[in-house]
């Protein structure tokens, strides 16, 4: 009897060479961008990238637009003198002070830093009371450079003109909002930077799903011909393509051709639901932008009480943003304003107390309890 020895598997196997591989994911450490020992110039070269994400992704655009709208709220309140000064602001020609501030808040959340040129008479420094303010003109962040001295202090700006020349701007010539600045960093950080991974996944999934749905209408077909003659195959290919494009019938002998339809997405839903993942990623984008789903009008299955708590928490976020705007307008323009919150939750809570008949204003230990068939009694705490 002949016995054949098994061949050593290590001598026969080869790698199929997959382009993708699994690896352990880690988060890179990150140092802040700080000033050097000499004068430092910094410009955000990622503005166009972040602006592209803002314009092309409806989820992040809706979040940032909500932040813009709520931060300015019902607009500002000020005395008549300040109001008269701010009424001069026309932005690029057709704006108001409120619309310029919405623009600044939006760009701040996209880019981390937003800028508007402070225009005064003869480019003189802004007066302490802001009386010489003529206009605030929003600037393109990719053209604005920070000038930092060796002590890490912002001392001015460089603005790149359309002809390539740089125009120096003093600190008092630029209204500058800086978001999420950490440690001694020389710039702010926008919201989009941390959301790009999820936004890319959403876009990729949308493109993949578009292909899959298209293949339901125009499926892939594997044709099996009973010939290997290249001329005959080429003729069939031309006839099949023409019939498919024009919607005509293709008449062929019964045994000449076989075909198999490749069903798009067959079995995908049993393994993984793309829509659930898309919703999850969109939820992460909304959370990352700091806007509750309730405010985005996509919340479902919540109680009135929980919704009020979410709204109350959101109110603190917006009031903090409005306080920052008020402080910066005072510090950079010398003008004192007050922003109104769109709608306070306290008003609704007051209505609830009215519906409850004032029971919420009474101590539990002093609530009068009446039992059927018994006399009314009042329990009070011991003195």
RODO-2510 file (C-alpha; in nm, 4 decimals, decimal comma):
residues 383
     n   res          X          Y          Z
     1     x     0,0000     0,0000     0,0000
     2     x     0,1340     0,3385    -0,1014
     3     x     0,1044     0,6180     0,1545
     4     x     0,1323     0,9778     0,0310
     5     x     0,2661     1,2250     0,2817
     6     x     0,0613     1,5441     0,3239
     7     x     0,2283     1,8472     0,1708
     8     x     0,3454     2,1112     0,4198
     9     x     0,0812     2,3875     0,4112
    10     x     0,3414     2,6578     0,4758
    11     x     0,4955     2,5775     0,1394
    12     x     0,1712     2,6048    -0,0571
    13     x    -0,0232     2,9025     0,0800
    14     x     0,0084     3,2608    -0,0369
    15     x    -0,1564     3,5844     0,0718
    16     x    -0,4451     3,7143    -0,1351
    17     x    -0,3148     4,0655    -0,0716
    18     x    -0,6223     4,2487     0,0564
    19     x    -0,5981     4,6260     0,0276
    20     x    -0,7607     4,6734     0,3684
    21     x    -0,6547     4,5355     0,7034
    22     x    -0,7836     4,5430     1,0583
    23     x    -0,5818     4,7318     1,3131
    24     x    -0,6228     4,8572     1,6664
    25     x    -0,7500     5,2151     1,6630
    26     x    -0,5904     5,4679     1,8947
    27     x    -0,6185     5,8438     1,9359
    28     x    -0,3108     6,0478     1,8609
    29     x    -0,1762     6,2875     2,1204
    30     x    -0,2024     6,6537     2,0307
    31     x     0,0046     6,9559     2,1290
    32     x    -0,1343     7,3080     2,1060
    33     x    -0,0166     7,5549     1,8426
    34     x     0,1758     7,8068     2,0482
    35     x     0,3917     8,1112     1,9866
    36     x     0,7632     8,0726     1,9234
    37     x     1,0556     8,2611     2,0700
    38     x     1,0267     8,5194     1,7935
    39     x     0,7302     8,6772     1,6178
    40     x     0,4870     8,4084     1,4962
    41     x     0,2455     8,4240     1,2029
    42     x    -0,0490     8,1840     1,1844
    43     x    -0,3248     8,1378     0,9259
    44     x    -0,5834     7,8602     0,9223
    45     x    -0,5199     7,6787     0,5948
    46     x    -0,8129     7,4422     0,6613
    47     x    -1,0881     7,7046     0,6295
    48     x    -1,1840     7,6017     0,2760
    49     x    -1,2015     7,2356     0,3840
    50     x    -1,4232     7,3103     0,6838
    51     x    -1,6382     7,5458     0,4763
    52     x    -1,6847     7,2653     0,2236
    53     x    -1,8123     7,0330     0,4968
    54     x    -2,0518     7,3056     0,6148
    55     x    -2,1974     7,3624     0,2681
    56     x    -2,2111     6,9976     0,1545
    57     x    -2,3460     6,8233     0,4663
    58     x    -2,7008     6,9163     0,5638
    59     x    -2,6693     6,7749     0,9170
    60     x    -2,3778     6,9954     1,0246
    61     x    -2,5145     7,2925     0,8293
    62     x    -2,8464     7,2687     1,0135
    63     x    -2,6671     7,2465     1,3505
    64     x    -2,4494     7,5523     1,2878
    65     x    -2,7420     7,7500     1,1473
    66     x    -2,9343     7,6767     1,4676
    67     x    -2,6402     7,8016     1,6748
    68     x    -2,6275     8,1202     1,4654
    69     x    -2,9982     8,1824     1,4994
    70     x    -3,0305     8,1110     1,8707
    71     x    -2,7149     8,2974     1,9726
    72     x    -2,8439     8,6240     1,8283
    73     x    -3,1959     8,5361     1,9417
    74     x    -3,4477     8,8180     1,9142
    75     x    -3,1699     9,0667     1,8544
    76     x    -2,9953     9,3120     2,0835
    77     x    -3,1250     9,5736     2,3232
    78     x    -2,9320     9,8913     2,3955
    79     x    -2,9848    10,2570     2,4757
    80     x    -3,0755    10,4888     2,1896
    81     x    -2,7210    10,6205     2,1478
    82     x    -2,5710    10,2722     2,1050
    83     x    -2,8610    10,1625     1,8855
    84     x    -2,8011    10,4605     1,6569
    85     x    -2,4327    10,3668     1,6222
    86     x    -2,5059    10,0003     1,5451
    87     x    -2,7720    10,0959     1,2915
    88     x    -2,4856    10,2266     1,0751
    89     x    -2,3531     9,8718     1,0308
    90     x    -2,4349     9,7389     0,6843
    91     x    -2,1726     9,4629     0,6511
    92     x    -2,1058     9,4111     0,2814
    93     x    -2,3807     9,6617     0,1959
    94     x    -2,7121     9,4890     0,2652
    95     x    -2,6711     9,3578     0,6198
    96     x    -2,7550     9,4695     0,9713
    97     x    -2,5592     9,4386     1,2937
    98     x    -2,7618     9,1291     1,3874
    99     x    -2,6976     8,9555     1,0537
   100     x    -2,3254     9,0357     1,0787
   101     x    -2,3195     8,8783     1,4261
   102     x    -2,4982     8,5671     1,2949
   103     x    -2,2316     8,5437     1,0262
   104     x    -1,9545     8,5792     1,2841
   105     x    -2,1030     8,3121     1,5120
   106     x    -2,1470     8,0711     1,2201
   107     x    -1,7909     8,1147     1,0913
   108     x    -1,6600     8,0836     1,4475
   109     x    -1,8223     7,7406     1,4810
   110     x    -1,7010     7,6325     1,1362
   111     x    -1,3473     7,7662     1,1543
   112     x    -1,2713     7,8379     1,5203
   113     x    -1,2005     8,2051     1,4453
   114     x    -1,4181     8,4655     1,2718
   115     x    -1,3209     8,8152     1,1681
   116     x    -1,4851     9,1418     1,0655
   117     x    -1,3020     9,4613     0,9781
   118     x    -1,3830     9,7489     1,2135
   119     x    -1,4274    10,0503     0,9879
   120     x    -1,3935    10,3968     1,1413
   121     x    -1,3393    10,7475     1,0107
   122     x    -0,9959    10,7667     0,8436
   123     x    -0,9039    10,4264     0,9985
   124     x    -0,8613    10,5917     1,3370
   125     x    -0,8623    10,3689     1,6491
   126     x    -1,2069    10,2821     1,7807
   127     x    -1,3033    10,5231     2,0575
   128     x    -1,3730    10,3883     2,4084
   129     x    -1,7451    10,4562     2,3618
   130     x    -1,7493    10,3243     2,0020
   131     x    -1,8957    10,6497     1,8725
   132     x    -1,6754    10,6531     1,5606
   133     x    -1,7780    10,3054     1,4404
   134     x    -1,8996    10,3236     1,0812
   135     x    -1,9280     9,9581     0,9792
   136     x    -1,8326     9,5951     1,0458
   137     x    -1,7335     9,4076     0,7296
   138     x    -1,6950     9,0257     0,7522
   139     x    -1,3587     8,8928     0,6293
   140     x    -1,2507     8,5663     0,4665
   141     x    -1,0728     8,3615     0,7388
   142     x    -0,8289     8,2092     0,4906
   143     x    -0,6938     8,5582     0,4191
   144     x    -0,6469     8,6628     0,7825
   145     x    -0,3209     8,5848     0,9605
   146     x    -0,2505     8,6223     1,3326
   147     x     0,0631     8,8090     1,4348
   148     x     0,1864     8,6847     1,7745
   149     x     0,4813     8,8330     1,9626
   150     x     0,7429     8,6324     2,1528
   151     x     0,5405     8,6627     2,4744
   152     x     0,2499     8,4812     2,3091
   153     x     0,0332     8,7937     2,2839
   154     x    -0,1770     8,8715     1,9780
   155     x    -0,0531     9,2079     1,8507
   156     x    -0,2180     9,2420     1,5108
   157     x    -0,3216     9,0786     1,1842
   158     x    -0,2051     9,0417     0,8258
   159     x    -0,4812     9,0480     0,5627
   160     x    -0,4042     8,9084     0,2174
   161     x    -0,5537     9,1209    -0,0594
   162     x    -0,6812     8,9837    -0,3913
   163     x    -0,3604     9,0899    -0,5665
   164     x    -0,1483     8,8907    -0,3202
   165     x    -0,0243     9,1873    -0,1185
   166     x    -0,0596     9,1801     0,2616
   167     x    -0,2295     9,4609     0,4477
   168     x    -0,1399     9,4962     0,8165
   169     x    -0,4346     9,5470     1,0512
   170     x    -0,4142     9,6660     1,4100
   171     x    -0,5886     9,4827     1,6927
   172     x    -0,8516     9,7580     1,7053
   173     x    -0,9249     9,7172     1,3333
   174     x    -1,0565     9,3608     1,3557
   175     x    -1,3584     9,2270     1,5453
   176     x    -1,2382     8,8755     1,6272
   177     x    -1,4319     8,5874     1,7848
   178     x    -1,2274     8,2885     1,9005
   179     x    -1,4007     7,9586     1,9882
   180     x    -1,2710     7,6784     2,2112
   181     x    -0,9238     7,8184     2,2612
   182     x    -0,7235     7,5863     2,4877
   183     x    -0,4160     7,6568     2,7002
   184     x    -0,1868     7,9078     2,5251
   185     x    -0,2997     7,8187     2,1742
   186     x    -0,2790     8,1050     1,9250
   187     x    -0,6146     8,0343     1,7607
   188     x    -0,9572     7,8842     1,8225
   189     x    -1,0980     7,5449     1,7209
   190     x    -1,4240     7,5014     1,5318
   191     x    -1,6794     7,2245     1,5670
   192     x    -1,6317     7,0660     1,2237
   193     x    -1,2741     6,9537     1,2872
   194     x    -1,3905     6,6801     1,5269
   195     x    -1,6868     6,5793     1,3087
   196     x    -1,5154     6,5099     0,9764
   197     x    -1,4859     6,1338     1,0408
   198     x    -1,8610     6,0962     1,0905
   199     x    -1,9429     6,3317     0,8023
   200     x    -1,7209     6,1297     0,5672
   201     x    -1,8921     5,8069     0,6763
   202     x    -2,2349     5,9570     0,6117
   203     x    -2,1326     6,0779     0,2654
   204     x    -1,9774     5,7409     0,1769
   205     x    -2,2889     5,5562     0,2924
   206     x    -2,5161     5,7893     0,0944
   207     x    -2,3116     5,7318    -0,2211
   208     x    -2,3096     5,3542    -0,1673
   209     x    -2,6848     5,3490    -0,1054
   210     x    -2,7428     5,5581    -0,4182
   211     x    -2,5585     5,2947    -0,6232
   212     x    -2,7527     5,0145    -0,4548
   213     x    -3,0932     5,1761    -0,5179
   214     x    -2,9928     5,2515    -0,8768
   215     x    -2,9136     4,8823    -0,9228
   216     x    -3,2693     4,7930    -0,8206
   217     x    -3,3858     4,9808    -1,1311
   218     x    -3,0884     4,8991    -1,3541
   219     x    -2,9607     4,5639    -1,2230
   220     x    -2,6324     4,4023    -1,3140
   221     x    -2,6771     4,1022    -1,5440
   222     x    -2,4440     3,8082    -1,6060
   223     x    -2,5051     3,6780    -1,9613
   224     x    -2,4039     3,3214    -2,0507
   225     x    -2,3847     3,2663    -2,4267
   226     x    -2,3662     2,9246    -2,5908
   227     x    -2,0660     3,0389    -2,7927
   228     x    -1,7168     3,1694    -2,7344
   229     x    -1,6944     3,3286    -3,0776
   230     x    -1,5737     3,6832    -3,0183
   231     x    -1,7595     3,8243    -3,3180
   232     x    -2,0894     3,6670    -3,2112
   233     x    -2,0374     3,7844    -2,8539
   234     x    -1,9611     4,1397    -2,9691
   235     x    -2,2745     4,1417    -3,1850
   236     x    -2,4899     4,0247    -2,8942
   237     x    -2,3322     4,2844    -2,6666
   238     x    -2,4224     4,5628    -2,9091
   239     x    -2,7778     4,4349    -2,9586
   240     x    -2,8349     4,3849    -2,5851
   241     x    -2,7061     4,7324    -2,4984
   242     x    -2,9181     4,8957    -2,7667
   243     x    -3,2317     4,7104    -2,6553
   244     x    -3,1665     4,7961    -2,2899
   245     x    -3,1116     5,1670    -2,3601
   246     x    -3,4179     5,2026    -2,5832
   247     x    -3,6427     4,9759    -2,3774
   248     x    -3,7058     4,7423    -2,6723
   249     x    -3,7568     4,3669    -2,6538
   250     x    -3,4642     4,1391    -2,7379
   251     x    -3,5665     3,8199    -2,9190
   252     x    -3,3195     3,5315    -2,9055
   253     x    -3,3344     3,1507    -2,9526
   254     x    -3,4411     2,9628    -2,6402
   255     x    -3,1105     2,7848    -2,5866
   256     x    -2,8779     3,0583    -2,7089
   257     x    -2,8519     3,2693    -2,3942
   258     x    -2,8878     3,2347    -2,0205
   259     x    -2,8745     3,5203    -1,7730
   260     x    -2,8549     3,5832    -1,4002
   261     x    -2,9599     3,9030    -1,2231
   262     x    -2,7351     4,0241    -0,9440
   263     x    -2,9716     4,1513    -0,6755
   264     x    -2,8458     4,4757    -0,5245
   265     x    -2,8064     4,4651    -0,1490
   266     x    -2,9379     4,1090    -0,1189
   267     x    -2,9100     3,9969     0,2415
   268     x    -2,7514     4,3228     0,3571
   269     x    -3,0391     4,4128     0,5881
   270     x    -3,0055     4,0796     0,7702
   271     x    -2,6409     4,1444     0,8511
   272     x    -2,6300     4,5201     0,9003
   273     x    -2,8859     4,7972     0,8618
   274     x    -2,7217     5,0936     0,6832
   275     x    -3,0023     5,3317     0,7806
   276     x    -2,9554     5,2610     1,1509
   277     x    -2,5854     5,3384     1,1210
   278     x    -2,6554     5,6549     0,9244
   279     x    -2,8952     5,7719     1,1935
   280     x    -2,6343     5,6938     1,4591
   281     x    -2,3638     5,8907     1,2795
   282     x    -2,6019     6,1828     1,2236
   283     x    -2,6846     6,1738     1,5944
   284     x    -2,3127     6,1958     1,6740
   285     x    -2,2788     6,4989     1,4451
   286     x    -2,5677     6,6733     1,6191
   287     x    -2,4283     6,5923     1,9635
   288     x    -2,0827     6,7037     1,8549
   289     x    -2,2288     7,0339     1,7401
   290     x    -2,3795     7,0839     2,0837
   291     x    -2,7419     7,1175     1,9737
   292     x    -3,0030     6,8850     2,1334
   293     x    -3,2170     6,6759     1,8998
   294     x    -3,5198     6,8458     2,0565
   295     x    -3,4021     7,1830     1,9217
   296     x    -3,3366     7,0247     1,5810
   297     x    -3,7011     6,9054     1,5827
   298     x    -3,5994     6,5405     1,5353
   299     x    -3,6553     6,4167     1,8910
   300     x    -3,9223     6,1517     1,9410
   301     x    -4,0598     5,9495     2,2291
   302     x    -3,9806     6,1990     2,5049
   303     x    -4,2019     6,3209     2,7851
   304     x    -4,2989     6,6817     2,8419
   305     x    -4,0943     6,6886     3,1623
   306     x    -3,7767     6,5560     3,0001
   307     x    -3,8190     6,7942     2,7064
   308     x    -3,8364     7,0874     2,9458
   309     x    -3,5167     6,9782     3,1170
   310     x    -3,3409     6,9510     2,7793
   311     x    -3,4662     7,2963     2,6862
   312     x    -3,3514     7,4385     3,0198
   313     x    -3,0024     7,2932     2,9642
   314     x    -2,9994     7,4380     2,6109
   315     x    -3,0967     7,7763     2,7523
   316     x    -2,7780     7,7799     2,9612
   317     x    -2,5674     7,7082     2,6500
   318     x    -2,7223     7,9920     2,4512
   319     x    -2,7132     8,2384     2,7390
   320     x    -2,3422     8,1648     2,7760
   321     x    -2,2914     8,2271     2,4024
   322     x    -2,4886     8,5507     2,4256
   323     x    -2,2862     8,6623     2,7272
   324     x    -1,9662     8,6032     2,5289
   325     x    -2,0998     8,8133     2,2401
   326     x    -2,2015     9,0936     2,4754
   327     x    -1,8587     9,0924     2,6407
   328     x    -1,6742     9,0956     2,3075
   329     x    -1,8862     9,3792     2,1675
   330     x    -1,8093     9,5788     2,4814
   331     x    -1,4376     9,4910     2,4819
   332     x    -1,3731     9,5376     2,1086
   333     x    -1,6279     9,8021     2,0062
   334     x    -1,6839     9,9856     2,3337
   335     x    -2,0603     9,9370     2,3048
   336     x    -2,2894     9,7894     2,5665
   337     x    -2,5694     9,5672     2,4394
   338     x    -2,7921     9,2942     2,5767
   339     x    -2,9160     8,9957     2,3776
   340     x    -3,2605     8,8509     2,4346
   341     x    -3,3076     8,4765     2,4687
   342     x    -3,5746     8,3646     2,2167
   343     x    -3,8143     8,1988     2,4652
   344     x    -3,7480     8,1233     2,8297
   345     x    -3,8643     7,7981     2,9857
   346     x    -3,9604     7,9790     3,3070
   347     x    -4,2668     8,1199     3,1330
   348     x    -4,3933     7,7682     3,0616
   349     x    -4,3120     7,6523     3,4124
   350     x    -4,5258     7,9370     3,5433
   351     x    -4,8140     7,8198     3,3274
   352     x    -4,7731     7,4673     3,4676
   353     x    -4,7973     7,5970     3,8231
   354     x    -5,1154     7,7747     3,7269
   355     x    -5,2594     7,4515     3,5890
   356     x    -5,1576     7,2702     3,9080
   357     x    -5,3600     7,5128     4,1169
   358     x    -5,0624     7,6420     4,3114
   359     x    -4,9798     7,3035     4,4617
   360     x    -4,6169     7,3401     4,3553
   361     x    -4,5784     7,6500     4,5722
   362     x    -4,6926     7,4697     4,8875
   363     x    -4,4653     7,2625     5,1070
   364     x    -4,5412     6,8924     5,0945
   365     x    -4,5690     6,8864     5,4721
   366     x    -4,8443     7,1482     5,4613
   367     x    -5,0579     6,9960     5,1882
   368     x    -5,4155     6,9519     5,2982
   369     x    -5,5292     6,5930     5,2488
   370     x    -5,8961     6,5014     5,2360
   371     x    -6,0164     6,1442     5,2667
   372     x    -6,3671     6,0447     5,1740
   373     x    -6,5766     5,9802     5,4847
   374     x    -6,3300     6,1508     5,7169
   375     x    -6,2759     6,5026     5,8389
   376     x    -6,0258     6,7258     5,6655
   377     x    -5,6911     6,7303     5,8423
   378     x    -5,3772     6,9332     5,7940
   379     x    -5,0390     6,7958     5,8845
   380     x    -4,7747     7,0527     5,9711
   381     x    -4,4114     7,0032     6,0625
   382     x    -4,3235     7,0077     6,4326
   383     x    -4,1869     7,3340     6,5662
***
